[in-house]
């Protein structure tokens, strides 16, 4: 079964990574975080591991700005 929430979380983080400079708003950051959290609820163990990596990427990205 395809996990739509998992794909949405991946897409949200990818979109955040593609934005340059200060073009990411607090709302964008929160939306990506919310997508990750929502995906956790239906994720397989493998997907949870990938979601953790996405969350780490998001945190690193936010710290660089």
N, CA, C and O atoms as CSV, one atom per row, in Angstrom:
chain,resi,resn,atom,element,x,y,z
A,1,UNK,N,N,0.829,-1.190,0.000
A,1,UNK,CA,C,0.000,0.000,0.000
A,1,UNK,C,C,0.871,1.250,0.000
A,1,UNK,O,O,1.808,1.374,0.789
A,2,UNK,N,N,0.549,2.156,-0.885
A,2,UNK,CA,C,1.315,3.390,-0.982
A,2,UNK,C,C,0.931,4.326,0.148
A,2,UNK,O,O,-0.251,4.508,0.439
A,3,UNK,N,N,1.918,4.912,0.775
A,3,UNK,CA,C,1.669,5.822,1.888
A,3,UNK,C,C,1.702,7.255,1.366
A,3,UNK,O,O,2.774,7.828,1.168
A,4,UNK,N,N,0.515,7.831,1.144
A,4,UNK,CA,C,0.403,9.190,0.621
A,4,UNK,C,C,1.019,10.220,1.551
A,4,UNK,O,O,1.669,11.160,1.094
A,5,UNK,N,N,0.822,10.052,2.851
A,5,UNK,CA,C,1.375,11.005,3.812
A,5,UNK,C,C,2.901,10.988,3.781
A,5,UNK,O,O,3.548,12.026,3.920
A,6,UNK,N,N,3.462,9.801,3.597
A,6,UNK,CA,C,4.911,9.678,3.510
A,6,UNK,C,C,5.423,10.451,2.298
A,6,UNK,O,O,6.410,11.179,2.391
A,7,UNK,N,N,4.748,10.290,1.163
A,7,UNK,CA,C,5.158,11.000,-0.052
A,7,UNK,C,C,4.999,12.508,0.121
A,7,UNK,O,O,5.844,13.278,-0.334
A,8,UNK,N,N,3.936,12.925,0.766
A,8,UNK,CA,C,3.728,14.357,1.005
A,8,UNK,C,C,4.825,14.931,1.892
A,8,UNK,O,O,5.276,16.055,1.674
A,9,UNK,N,N,5.250,14.173,2.880
A,9,UNK,CA,C,6.330,14.628,3.757
A,9,UNK,C,C,7.629,14.767,2.975
A,9,UNK,O,O,8.357,15.748,3.127
A,10,UNK,N,N,7.911,13.768,2.133
A,10,UNK,CA,C,9.119,13.834,1.303
A,10,UNK,C,C,9.072,15.050,0.384
A,10,UNK,O,O,10.071,15.753,0.227
A,11,UNK,N,N,7.921,15.294,-0.218
A,11,UNK,CA,C,7.773,16.428,-1.124
A,11,UNK,C,C,7.922,17.756,-0.386
A,11,UNK,O,O,8.553,18.684,-0.894
A,12,UNK,N,N,7.346,17.846,0.803
A,12,UNK,CA,C,7.418,19.088,1.576
A,12,UNK,C,C,8.863,19.416,1.941
A,12,UNK,O,O,9.285,20.568,1.846
A,13,UNK,N,N,9.619,18.404,2.355
A,13,UNK,CA,C,11.019,18.638,2.711
A,13,UNK,C,C,11.822,18.982,1.460
A,13,UNK,O,O,12.677,19.867,1.500
A,14,UNK,N,N,11.559,18.298,0.359
A,14,UNK,CA,C,12.258,18.599,-0.892
A,14,UNK,C,C,11.998,20.039,-1.314
A,14,UNK,O,O,12.912,20.734,-1.759
A,15,UNK,N,N,10.764,20.484,-1.177
A,15,UNK,CA,C,10.429,21.866,-1.522
A,15,UNK,C,C,11.182,22.847,-0.639
A,15,UNK,O,O,11.649,23.884,-1.111
A,16,UNK,N,N,11.299,22.524,0.632
A,16,UNK,CA,C,12.033,23.393,1.550
A,16,UNK,C,C,13.511,23.467,1.159
A,16,UNK,O,O,14.122,24.534,1.219
A,17,UNK,N,N,14.072,22.337,0.761
A,17,UNK,CA,C,15.485,22.292,0.392
A,17,UNK,C,C,15.748,23.103,-0.880
A,17,UNK,O,O,16.834,23.654,-1.060
A,18,UNK,N,N,14.754,23.168,-1.751
A,18,UNK,CA,C,14.923,23.867,-3.025
A,18,UNK,C,C,14.763,25.376,-2.902
A,18,UNK,O,O,15.173,26.111,-3.801
A,19,UNK,N,N,14.178,25.851,-1.815
A,19,UNK,CA,C,14.009,27.282,-1.620
A,19,UNK,C,C,15.330,27.883,-1.163
A,19,UNK,O,O,16.019,27.328,-0.308
A,20,UNK,N,N,15.664,29.007,-1.738
A,20,UNK,CA,C,16.939,29.637,-1.433
A,20,UNK,C,C,16.754,30.810,-0.479
A,20,UNK,O,O,15.705,31.454,-0.460
A,21,UNK,N,N,17.776,31.072,0.300
A,21,UNK,CA,C,17.774,32.244,1.161
A,21,UNK,C,C,16.661,32.241,2.174
A,21,UNK,O,O,16.355,31.212,2.777
A,22,UNK,N,N,16.062,33.384,2.359
A,22,UNK,CA,C,15.010,33.531,3.360
A,22,UNK,C,C,13.618,33.416,2.761
A,22,UNK,O,O,12.653,33.927,3.329
A,23,UNK,N,N,13.509,32.747,1.616
A,23,UNK,CA,C,12.202,32.640,0.971
A,23,UNK,C,C,11.298,31.632,1.671
A,23,UNK,O,O,10.117,31.528,1.341
A,24,UNK,N,N,11.841,30.890,2.632
A,24,UNK,CA,C,11.005,29.954,3.386
A,24,UNK,C,C,10.422,30.674,4.595
A,24,UNK,O,O,11.141,31.295,5.379
A,25,UNK,N,N,9.131,30.577,4.724
A,25,UNK,CA,C,8.456,31.231,5.847
A,25,UNK,C,C,8.321,30.254,7.004
A,25,UNK,O,O,8.546,29.054,6.850
A,26,UNK,N,N,7.957,30.778,8.149
A,26,UNK,CA,C,7.694,29.924,9.306
A,26,UNK,C,C,6.560,28.957,8.992
A,26,UNK,O,O,6.553,27.821,9.468
A,27,UNK,N,N,5.601,29.412,8.189
A,27,UNK,CA,C,4.486,28.540,7.812
A,27,UNK,C,C,4.965,27.374,6.951
A,27,UNK,O,O,4.505,26.244,7.117
A,28,UNK,N,N,5.892,27.650,6.031
A,28,UNK,CA,C,6.449,26.583,5.193
A,28,UNK,C,C,7.159,25.546,6.055
A,28,UNK,O,O,6.990,24.341,5.868
A,29,UNK,N,N,7.951,26.031,6.995
A,29,UNK,CA,C,8.697,25.133,7.878
A,29,UNK,C,C,7.743,24.296,8.721
A,29,UNK,O,O,7.951,23.096,8.903
A,30,UNK,N,N,6.696,24.938,9.233
A,30,UNK,CA,C,5.738,24.219,10.064
A,30,UNK,C,C,4.958,23.205,9.235
A,30,UNK,O,O,4.649,22.115,9.717
A,31,UNK,N,N,4.642,23.554,8.001
A,31,UNK,CA,C,3.906,22.631,7.130
A,31,UNK,C,C,4.735,21.380,6.852
A,31,UNK,O,O,4.204,20.269,6.857
A,32,UNK,N,N,6.022,21.555,6.611
A,32,UNK,CA,C,6.897,20.406,6.375
A,32,UNK,C,C,6.981,19.542,7.625
A,32,UNK,O,O,6.926,18.315,7.542
A,33,UNK,N,N,7.115,20.180,8.779
A,33,UNK,CA,C,7.185,19.442,10.043
A,33,UNK,C,C,5.886,18.689,10.302
A,33,UNK,O,O,5.903,17.537,10.736
A,34,UNK,N,N,4.752,19.349,10.032
A,34,UNK,CA,C,3.451,18.705,10.225
A,34,UNK,C,C,3.286,17.508,9.303
A,34,UNK,O,O,2.729,16.486,9.703
A,35,UNK,N,N,3.768,17.626,8.074
A,35,UNK,CA,C,3.670,16.522,7.122
A,35,UNK,C,C,4.471,15.323,7.606
A,35,UNK,O,O,4.028,14.181,7.482
A,36,UNK,N,N,5.641,15.583,8.153
A,36,UNK,CA,C,6.465,14.494,8.691
A,36,UNK,C,C,5.747,13.823,9.856
A,36,UNK,O,O,5.681,12.596,9.927
A,37,UNK,N,N,5.212,14.624,10.765
A,37,UNK,CA,C,4.542,14.063,11.932
A,37,UNK,C,C,3.311,13.252,11.537
A,37,UNK,O,O,3.052,12.196,12.113
A,38,UNK,N,N,2.555,13.740,10.563
A,38,UNK,CA,C,1.365,13.019,10.111
A,38,UNK,C,C,1.756,11.688,9.483
A,38,UNK,O,O,1.071,10.682,9.669
A,39,UNK,N,N,2.849,11.685,8.745
A,39,UNK,CA,C,3.289,10.464,8.067
A,39,UNK,C,C,3.749,9.409,9.071
A,39,UNK,O,O,3.590,8.213,8.828
A,40,UNK,N,N,4.323,9.848,10.205
A,40,UNK,CA,C,4.769,8.902,11.230
A,40,UNK,C,C,3.645,7.966,11.661
A,40,UNK,O,O,3.882,6.790,11.935
A,41,UNK,N,N,2.430,8.486,11.721
A,41,UNK,CA,C,1.306,7.702,12.228
A,41,UNK,C,C,0.996,6.477,11.383
A,41,UNK,O,O,0.499,5.478,11.902
A,42,UNK,N,N,1.282,6.540,10.090
A,42,UNK,CA,C,0.949,5.432,9.196
A,42,UNK,C,C,2.181,4.790,8.571
A,42,UNK,O,O,2.057,3.960,7.670
A,43,UNK,N,N,3.360,5.164,9.036
A,43,UNK,CA,C,4.597,4.731,8.392
A,43,UNK,C,C,5.017,3.332,8.847
A,43,UNK,O,O,4.790,2.922,9.986
A,44,UNK,N,N,5.635,2.627,7.915
A,44,UNK,CA,C,6.276,1.358,8.240
A,44,UNK,C,C,7.587,1.668,8.968
A,44,UNK,O,O,8.030,2.816,8.976
A,45,UNK,N,N,8.210,0.659,9.577
A,45,UNK,CA,C,9.503,0.925,10.242
A,45,UNK,C,C,10.543,1.528,9.300
A,45,UNK,O,O,11.312,2.400,9.705
A,46,UNK,N,N,10.573,1.074,8.057
A,46,UNK,CA,C,11.528,1.614,7.086
A,46,UNK,C,C,11.211,3.074,6.773
A,46,UNK,O,O,12.105,3.914,6.664
A,47,UNK,N,N,9.923,3.354,6.632
A,47,UNK,CA,C,9.514,4.723,6.342
A,47,UNK,C,C,9.797,5.634,7.526
A,47,UNK,O,O,10.180,6.790,7.341
A,48,UNK,N,N,9.615,5.131,8.731
A,48,UNK,CA,C,9.910,5.940,9.919
A,48,UNK,C,C,11.382,6.327,9.955
A,48,UNK,O,O,11.725,7.444,10.343
A,49,UNK,N,N,12.237,5.418,9.556
A,49,UNK,CA,C,13.668,5.714,9.520
A,49,UNK,C,C,13.949,6.823,8.497
A,49,UNK,O,O,14.726,7.740,8.762
A,50,UNK,N,N,13.310,6.727,7.336
A,50,UNK,CA,C,13.486,7.756,6.311
A,50,UNK,C,C,12.900,9.096,6.769
A,50,UNK,O,O,13.462,10.154,6.485
A,51,UNK,N,N,11.775,9.044,7.472
A,51,UNK,CA,C,11.175,10.270,7.987
A,51,UNK,C,C,12.095,10.943,8.997
A,51,UNK,O,O,12.181,12.170,9.041
A,52,UNK,N,N,12.777,10.148,9.800
A,52,UNK,CA,C,13.731,10.710,10.760
A,52,UNK,C,C,14.849,11.428,10.018
A,52,UNK,O,O,15.288,12.501,10.433
A,53,UNK,N,N,15.308,10.837,8.923
A,53,UNK,CA,C,16.352,11.476,8.120
A,53,UNK,C,C,15.845,12.780,7.501
A,53,UNK,O,O,16.566,13.777,7.450
A,54,UNK,N,N,14.601,12.759,7.034
A,54,UNK,CA,C,14.020,13.977,6.471
A,54,UNK,C,C,13.931,15.070,7.532
A,54,UNK,O,O,14.216,16.238,7.269
A,55,UNK,N,N,13.530,14.668,8.732
A,55,UNK,CA,C,13.419,15.631,9.825
A,55,UNK,C,C,14.785,16.232,10.156
A,55,UNK,O,O,14.895,17.429,10.418
A,56,UNK,N,N,15.813,15.401,10.141
A,56,UNK,CA,C,17.170,15.891,10.390
A,56,UNK,C,C,17.604,16.865,9.306
A,56,UNK,O,O,18.214,17.894,9.598
A,57,UNK,N,N,17.290,16.542,8.053
A,57,UNK,CA,C,17.623,17.440,6.944
A,57,UNK,C,C,16.930,18.782,7.130
A,57,UNK,O,O,17.529,19.836,6.920
A,58,UNK,N,N,15.673,18.731,7.523
A,58,UNK,CA,C,14.891,19.944,7.724
A,58,UNK,C,C,15.502,20.796,8.832
A,58,UNK,O,O,15.623,22.013,8.690
A,59,UNK,N,N,15.885,20.160,9.930
A,59,UNK,CA,C,16.494,20.895,11.031
A,59,UNK,C,C,17.808,21.536,10.608
A,59,UNK,O,O,18.073,22.690,10.944
A,60,UNK,N,N,18.633,20.793,9.870
A,60,UNK,CA,C,19.901,21.331,9.398
A,60,UNK,C,C,19.668,22.500,8.454
A,60,UNK,O,O,20.360,23.515,8.537
A,61,UNK,N,N,18.706,22.366,7.566
A,61,UNK,CA,C,18.383,23.424,6.618
A,61,UNK,C,C,17.950,24.690,7.353
A,61,UNK,O,O,18.360,25.795,6.995
A,62,UNK,N,N,17.127,24.524,8.373
A,62,UNK,CA,C,16.630,25.664,9.125
A,62,UNK,C,C,17.752,26.353,9.903
A,62,UNK,O,O,17.709,27.567,10.103
A,63,UNK,N,N,18.748,25.595,10.340
A,63,UNK,CA,C,19.848,26.172,11.100
A,63,UNK,C,C,20.788,26.964,10.202
A,63,UNK,O,O,21.454,27.895,10.657
A,64,UNK,N,N,20.840,26.592,8.925
A,64,UNK,CA,C,21.755,27.269,8.008
A,64,UNK,C,C,21.239,28.637,7.580
A,64,UNK,O,O,21.998,29.458,7.066
A,65,UNK,N,N,19.979,28.877,7.787
A,65,UNK,CA,C,19.418,30.160,7.346
A,65,UNK,C,C,19.602,31.236,8.392
A,65,UNK,O,O,19.188,32.377,8.183
